[in-house]
Amino acid sequence: VKALADGLGVAPSLSNVGVSFSGCLQLGDVGLKALGEALGSAQKLTATRLKFRACPQLGDAAVKALADGLGVAPSLSNVGVSFSGCLQLGDVGLKALGEALGSAQKLTATRLKFRACPQLGDAAVKALADG
């Protein structure tokens, strides 16, 4: 993921990113931090579609790292992310995602999926909504 992120980071005209990491059993904090940093620095990025379905190592720290990048992407208007089946994702990660998306200046549309995330509860949904 870091190599992909490095490549995305040097694409000055990049406006749309769609990537599926579904079923990547070892994907974790380091990879999502690199991806978040690359997406956050993409000056013309307007839309993302990211799938992390059934990635059991992804937890709050990884989602926060990704969210930190998405929250500072200057042109981002449309975000789609699926974390369905991410067993370690909890309230802290969802709160960070809500805060990051809430601070995205040009965001007009989101599509988020969290099916089969057993650590998420009412506090996570409230934190996302409060973002």
Backbone as CSV, one residue per row, in Angstrom:
resi,resn,N_x,N_y,N_z,CA_x,CA_y,CA_z,C_x,C_y,C_z
1,VAL,0.826,-1.189,0.000,0.000,0.000,0.000,0.870,1.252,0.000
2,LYS,1.980,1.193,0.711,2.868,2.359,0.747,3.375,2.713,-0.653
3,ALA,3.718,1.695,-1.451,4.194,1.953,-2.816,3.094,2.605,-3.658
4,LEU,1.873,2.135,-3.511,0.743,2.744,-4.213,0.570,4.188,-3.757
5,ALA,0.611,4.408,-2.453,0.468,5.756,-1.911,1.559,6.674,-2.431
6,ASP,2.779,6.181,-2.511,3.884,6.984,-3.034,3.601,7.397,-4.480
7,GLY,3.057,6.478,-5.264,2.723,6.796,-6.657,1.597,7.816,-6.759
8,LEU,0.582,7.668,-5.920,-0.534,8.617,-5.928,-0.066,10.008,-5.528
9,GLY,0.876,10.055,-4.616,1.362,11.333,-4.110,2.089,12.175,-5.136
10,VAL,2.552,11.567,-6.221,3.278,12.328,-7.240,2.463,12.508,-8.518
11,ALA,1.155,12.247,-8.446,0.279,12.420,-9.606,-0.451,13.757,-9.469
12,PRO,0.100,14.839,-10.052,-0.437,16.179,-9.809,-1.849,16.410,-10.346
13,SER,-2.287,15.658,-11.330,-3.608,15.867,-11.920,-4.653,14.885,-11.405
14,LEU,-4.294,14.080,-10.432,-5.199,13.058,-9.911,-6.473,13.688,-9.359
15,SER,-7.637,13.256,-9.874,-8.894,13.819,-9.402,-9.838,12.766,-8.827
16,ASN,-9.617,11.499,-9.152,-10.531,10.457,-8.715,-9.734,9.189,-8.413
17,VAL,-9.968,8.607,-7.225,-9.267,7.389,-6.836,-10.289,6.338,-6.433
18,GLY,-10.177,5.168,-7.022,-11.003,4.030,-6.639,-10.114,2.817,-6.447
19,VAL,-10.095,2.273,-5.228,-9.234,1.135,-4.923,-9.971,0.192,-3.983
20,SER,-9.836,-1.094,-4.252,-10.395,-2.100,-3.351,-9.271,-2.895,-2.712
21,PHE,-9.266,-2.908,-1.386,-8.320,-3.702,-0.612,-9.059,-4.837,0.091
22,SER,-10.230,-5.188,-0.381,-11.065,-6.188,0.266,-10.319,-7.494,0.481
23,GLY,-10.416,-8.010,1.709,-9.786,-9.282,2.047,-8.290,-9.225,2.260
24,CYS,-7.732,-8.044,2.384,-6.287,-7.916,2.628,-6.044,-8.140,4.121
25,LEU,-5.627,-9.324,4.453,-5.564,-9.749,5.840,-4.485,-9.068,6.658
26,GLN,-3.458,-8.534,6.023,-2.352,-7.913,6.756,-2.348,-6.385,6.674
27,LEU,-3.306,-5.808,5.976,-3.351,-4.355,5.832,-3.663,-3.712,7.177
28,GLY,-2.857,-2.714,7.564,-3.030,-2.096,8.876,-2.673,-0.630,8.893
29,ASP,-2.224,-0.180,10.048,-1.990,1.234,10.328,-1.003,1.897,9.365
30,VAL,0.117,1.266,9.111,1.165,1.878,8.287,0.663,2.140,6.868
31,GLY,-0.006,1.160,6.282,-0.518,1.312,4.930,-1.565,2.406,4.822
32,LEU,-2.501,2.445,5.774,-3.551,3.463,5.716,-3.023,4.853,6.028
33,LYS,-2.006,4.939,6.857,-1.395,6.245,7.123,-0.766,6.783,5.842
34,ALA,-0.037,5.940,5.123,0.591,6.365,3.865,-0.468,6.757,2.835
35,LEU,-1.533,5.970,2.746,-2.604,6.269,1.795,-3.285,7.588,2.167
36,GLY,-3.577,7.773,3.448,-4.197,9.017,3.896,-3.347,10.232,3.583
37,GLU,-2.054,10.131,3.818,-1.149,11.243,3.535,-1.134,11.561,2.040
38,ALA,-1.099,10.530,1.203,-1.081,10.749,-0.243,-2.377,11.401,-0.714
39,LEU,-3.509,10.908,-0.224,-4.790,11.475,-0.648,-4.948,12.908,-0.139
40,GLY,-4.475,13.165,1.070,-4.567,14.502,1.637,-3.739,15.532,0.900
41,SER,-2.675,15.091,0.257,-1.806,16.028,-0.454,-2.158,16.153,-1.942
42,ALA,-3.126,15.374,-2.409,-3.537,15.446,-3.821,-4.400,16.691,-4.021
43,GLN,-3.834,17.711,-4.598,-4.484,19.020,-4.696,-5.776,19.022,-5.514
44,LYS,-5.891,18.138,-6.512,-7.059,18.145,-7.389,-8.021,16.991,-7.120
45,LEU,-7.772,16.225,-6.080,-8.616,15.068,-5.771,-10.017,15.527,-5.383
46,THR,-11.018,15.066,-6.133,-12.406,15.430,-5.839,-13.232,14.241,-5.365
47,ALA,-12.825,13.013,-5.708,-13.646,11.854,-5.356,-12.788,10.643,-5.011
48,THR,-13.239,9.891,-4.002,-12.588,8.633,-3.628,-13.632,7.549,-3.461
49,ARG,-13.274,6.337,-3.841,-14.063,5.130,-3.586,-13.069,4.104,-3.063
50,LEU,-13.109,3.849,-1.771,-12.152,2.953,-1.136,-12.900,1.812,-0.457
51,LYS,-12.460,0.599,-0.723,-13.089,-0.574,-0.104,-12.058,-1.317,0.733
52,PHE,-12.397,-1.511,1.997,-11.554,-2.236,2.936,-12.352,-3.370,3.571
53,ARG,-13.249,-3.979,2.822,-14.093,-5.034,3.369,-13.266,-6.233,3.806
54,ALA,-13.616,-6.732,4.996,-13.000,-7.952,5.539,-11.480,-7.831,5.657
55,CYS,-11.040,-6.725,6.216,-9.623,-6.510,6.522,-9.498,-6.540,8.047
56,PRO,-9.234,-7.706,8.618,-9.338,-7.874,10.064,-8.321,-7.105,10.901
57,GLN,-7.245,-6.626,10.307,-6.240,-5.874,11.069,-6.564,-4.382,11.180
58,LEU,-7.525,-3.929,10.379,-7.843,-2.500,10.412,-8.636,-2.169,11.656
59,GLY,-8.125,-1.235,12.409,-8.796,-0.796,13.625,-8.844,0.708,13.682
60,ASP,-9.042,1.212,14.862,-9.214,2.645,15.049,-8.019,3.472,14.586
61,ALA,-6.810,3.041,14.892,-5.620,3.818,14.516,-5.491,3.916,12.994
62,ALA,-5.774,2.832,12.292,-5.683,2.842,10.831,-6.725,3.771,10.223
63,VAL,-7.945,3.696,10.728,-9.015,4.538,10.192,-8.740,6.008,10.512
64,LYS,-8.219,6.288,11.698,-7.869,7.664,12.040,-6.789,8.192,11.102
65,ALA,-5.800,7.359,10.789,-4.721,7.779,9.891,-5.269,8.113,8.500
66,LEU,-6.171,7.294,7.998,-6.797,7.566,6.704,-7.648,8.830,6.790
67,ALA,-8.434,8.939,7.852,-9.323,10.085,8.031,-8.544,11.392,8.088
68,ASP,-7.395,11.384,8.750,-6.575,12.593,8.839,-6.219,13.119,7.456
69,GLY,-5.930,12.209,6.527,-5.612,12.621,5.164,-6.832,13.111,4.410
70,LEU,-7.928,12.388,4.519,-9.141,12.792,3.814,-9.640,14.153,4.286
71,GLY,-9.480,14.427,5.564,-9.969,15.682,6.125,-9.251,16.920,5.628
72,VAL,-8.042,16.756,5.112,-7.284,17.918,4.638,-7.162,17.968,3.117
73,ALA,-7.771,17.037,2.410,-7.738,17.066,0.939,-8.508,18.308,0.481
74,PRO,-7.831,19.262,-0.142,-8.426,20.580,-0.371,-9.611,20.624,-1.332
75,SER,-9.731,19.668,-2.247,-10.794,19.715,-3.246,-11.793,18.578,-3.120
76,LEU,-11.649,17.752,-2.112,-12.471,16.549,-1.981,-13.946,16.889,-1.783
77,SER,-14.794,16.388,-2.685,-16.229,16.661,-2.585,-17.068,15.395,-2.457
78,ASN,-16.516,14.245,-2.788,-17.293,13.013,-2.778,-16.432,11.877,-2.209
79,VAL,-16.924,11.246,-1.127,-16.175,10.175,-0.463,-17.054,8.935,-0.345
80,GLY,-16.513,7.816,-0.772,-17.160,6.533,-0.570,-16.154,5.573,0.059
81,VAL,-16.504,5.033,1.231,-15.597,4.119,1.921,-16.404,2.971,2.508
82,SER,-15.909,1.761,2.315,-16.527,0.592,2.931,-15.540,-0.065,3.879
83,PHE,-15.959,-0.198,5.135,-15.193,-0.916,6.143,-15.950,-2.163,6.593
84,SER,-16.888,-2.639,5.806,-17.694,-3.792,6.186,-16.815,-4.994,6.507
85,GLY,-17.110,-5.635,7.637,-16.352,-6.810,8.046,-15.013,-6.508,8.682
86,CYS,-14.766,-5.242,9.028,-13.527,-4.876,9.726,-13.791,-5.044,11.224
87,LEU,-13.360,-6.162,11.739,-13.742,-6.598,13.079,-13.164,-5.757,14.207
88,GLN,-12.079,-5.018,13.952,-11.425,-4.232,15.002,-11.849,-2.768,15.021
89,LEU,-12.608,-2.346,14.033,-13.006,-0.944,13.958,-13.991,-0.624,15.072
90,GLY,-13.701,0.441,15.830,-14.550,0.809,16.965,-14.927,2.277,16.962
91,ASP,-15.410,2.711,18.093,-15.938,4.060,18.252,-14.899,5.143,17.982
92,VAL,-13.674,4.931,18.413,-12.614,5.939,18.244,-12.340,6.204,16.762
93,GLY,-12.251,5.142,15.967,-12.004,5.295,14.534,-13.141,6.006,13.828
94,LEU,-14.356,5.657,14.192,-15.514,6.288,13.558,-15.620,7.761,13.948
95,LYS,-15.274,8.068,15.188,-15.277,9.468,15.617,-14.264,10.265,14.803
96,ALA,-13.070,9.709,14.620,-12.041,10.390,13.825,-12.504,10.597,12.388
97,LEU,-13.163,9.595,11.824,-13.667,9.720,10.456,-14.729,10.814,10.385
98,GLY,-15.636,10.846,11.350,-16.663,11.880,11.380,-16.081,13.276,11.479
99,GLU,-15.095,13.432,12.346,-14.447,14.741,12.506,-13.732,15.167,11.230
100,ALA,-13.043,14.213,10.596,-12.302,14.536,9.372,-13.249,14.922,8.239
101,LEU,-14.297,14.155,8.060,-15.242,14.467,6.992,-15.978,15.770,7.292
102,GLY,-16.236,16.026,8.562,-16.885,17.277,8.944,-16.027,18.500,8.671
103,SER,-14.715,18.317,8.642,-13.822,19.449,8.391,-13.457,19.603,6.912
104,ALA,-13.857,18.652,6.078,-13.565,18.733,4.642,-14.392,19.875,4.040
105,GLN,-13.732,20.903,3.590,-14.385,22.144,3.181,-15.347,22.013,2.002
106,LYS,-15.060,21.123,1.055,-15.871,21.050,-0.160,-16.716,19.781,-0.238
107,LEU,-16.764,19.012,0.823,-17.481,17.736,0.809,-18.984,17.950,0.636
108,THR,-19.547,17.304,-0.388,-20.985,17.404,-0.646,-21.681,16.049,-0.610
109,ALA,-20.926,14.949,-0.704,-21.559,13.623,-0.723,-20.657,12.586,-0.055
110,THR,-21.283,11.706,0.723,-20.555,10.588,1.332,-21.375,9.323,1.190
111,ARG,-20.664,8.214,1.103,-21.291,6.896,1.127,-20.378,6.019,1.981
112,LEU,-20.862,5.639,3.144,-20.074,4.885,4.102,-20.769,3.570,4.413
113,LYS,-19.994,2.484,4.469,-20.548,1.172,4.801,-19.773,0.574,5.961
114,PHE,-20.512,0.072,6.946,-19.914,-0.526,8.140,-20.598,-1.839,8.508
115,ARG,-21.103,-2.578,7.553,-21.799,-3.828,7.836,-20.860,-4.833,8.494
116,ALA,-21.347,-5.523,9.497,-20.593,-6.582,10.191,-19.325,-6.055,10.862
117,CYS,-19.467,-4.938,11.556,-18.385,-4.373,12.369,-18.844,-4.463,13.826
118,PRO,-18.547,-5.571,14.496,-19.144,-5.834,15.807,-18.706,-4.901,16.927
119,GLN,-17.631,-4.140,16.746,-17.169,-3.229,17.795,-17.886,-1.883,17.764
120,LEU,-18.645,-1.638,16.695,-19.334,-0.351,16.575,-20.650,-0.391,17.321
121,GLY,-20.923,0.691,18.052,-22.170,0.801,18.791,-22.790,2.172,18.604
122,ASP,-23.726,2.482,19.458,-24.421,3.759,19.376,-23.463,4.936,19.489
123,ALA,-22.463,4.819,20.358,-21.504,5.919,20.537,-20.751,6.212,19.239
124,ALA,-20.446,5.164,18.473,-19.734,5.350,17.202,-20.601,6.094,16.200
125,VAL,-21.848,5.715,16.105,-22.744,6.367,15.150,-22.988,7.828,15.562
126,LYS,-23.136,8.067,16.849,-23.313,9.435,17.339,-22.056,10.260,17.031
127,ALA,-20.901,9.691,17.243,-19.656,10.407,16.963,-19.526,10.731,15.477
128,LEU,-19.916,9.803,14.632,-19.876,10.037,13.192,-20.838,11.169,12.826
129,ALA,-22.031,11.118,13.373,-23.035,12.148,13.078,-22.617,13.516,13.605
130,ASP,-21.956,13.541,14.743,-21.525,14.810,15.343,-20.343,15.427,14.611
131,GLY,-19.601,14.574,13.831,-18.391,14.997,13.139,-18.490,16.315,12.530
